[in-house]
Amino acid sequence: MKKNNKKILIATGGTGGHIFPSITLADFLNREYEVEITTDRRGSKYLKDFNDIRINIINSNPIFGKKILGIFIGLINIIFSTLYSAIFILKSKPALVIGMGGYSSFPVCLAAYFFRVPIIVYENNLIIGRANRFLLPMVKKILVSTKDTKGIDSKYQNKIFFLGYLLRNKIFNLKQNDLQIEKDNLSILVIGGSQSAKIFSQALPSVMTKCCKNNVKFKIYQQCLEKDKDQISRTYKKLNLDFKLFSFSDSLFEYYQKADLAITRSGASSIAELLNLRIPFIAIPLPTSADNHQFENASYFEKKGYCFLLEERFIHDKLFQMLIDLNENRKKLFLLKRNMIKHSDKDAVLKANEIIKKVLDV
């Protein structure tokens, strides 16, 4: 039984990096409030088994691009999405809207502002996303994952509250395994974010081939697209590697505990999960990410001593050397794990709830 009847609407984008923090927050808030989520069709595929909270699909498109026609179409789409969102807000009557970033969250938050529904936004990247940035003048509070988030004008400083990263509860329930130096083969987890990473499917087989030629073998757990599995599998079998290929799913949790090292894109949620699980990782930012935010995420984590940073353009030349070096000098992995121990996001959702209570005056 809920303790009050106030409704909270969580408006989120459609990628895993937006969806998973939204689920974390929704799960917690659903104990006390009536909670609904809005996302687009991309996000709906991650919520198929999420039955406790109502999911609403409100599609939108980014308005940024190189071609004028694309910008124009995006603007028209935003207008219609905002009108649809306005009708939805009138029917739903939320007491609060929380924007989690992503362009499909923008029209919902904009419609809420028109009807004077208080808005909170959450940003988990080092550079505030464009949707959230446009909303800054309209929001009551700006919740951030780090104290060094960029792109927020100084006039909004009084709205900023530091939370940490909103992570899935399973992360904090997983047992953390220490790295065993005496192991013959290190276990490497390769993850590419919610869309997987094509470059990893292309580069890793050749990198592993070089490693084997130098008498260094790894145990590989690699996330990849279904269409890439056969080719990768053939290569790894020829190399006589111990490996497992898998698609993007919650089964990732079973591989977390087996990994000594991860190779990953640097979306905020993905690398924050690795950080809280004390899994050393090599961050390879997506070079086409909006405002280059994945590079900023990885650079920040590298400066904190949480990871190694490798730009994608150097993956074919440098990843092999990095893996050989880490295999020989495993104390470097211990140093990362020691730094990671200082960090925890376990209380982030509790901090969010306290701020929400103040906005709702409950």
URURUR-V9828 format. One record per run of one state. SS is the DSSP state (H for helix, E for strand, - for the rest). FROM is the first residue (numbers start at 1). TO is the last residue. If there is no record, write none. Layout:
SS/FROM/TO ; SS/FROM/TO
This chain:
-/1/6 ; E/7/11 ; -/12/15 ; H/16/29 ; -/30/33 ; E/34/39 ; -/40/40 ; H/41/44 ; -/45/53 ; E/54/57 ; -/58/67 ; H/68/92 ; -/93/95 ; E/96/99 ; -/100/102 ; H/103/114 ; -/115/118 ; E/119/123 ; -/124/126 ; E/127/127 ; -/128/129 ; H/130/138 ; -/139/140 ; E/141/144 ; -/145/149 ; E/150/150 ; -/151/153 ; H/154/159 ; E/160/162 ; -/163/168 ; H/169/173 ; -/174/186 ; E/187/191 ; -/192/197 ; H/198/213 ; -/214/218 ; E/219/223 ; -/224/225 ; H/226/238 ; -/239/242 ; E/243/246 ; -/247/251 ; H/252/256 ; -/257/260 ; E/261/264 ; -/265/267 ; H/268/276 ; -/277/280 ; E/281/283 ; -/284/289 ; H/290/303 ; -/304/306 ; E/307/309 ; -/310/311 ; H/312/328 ; -/329/330 ; H/331/340 ; -/341/347 ; H/348/360 ; -/361/362
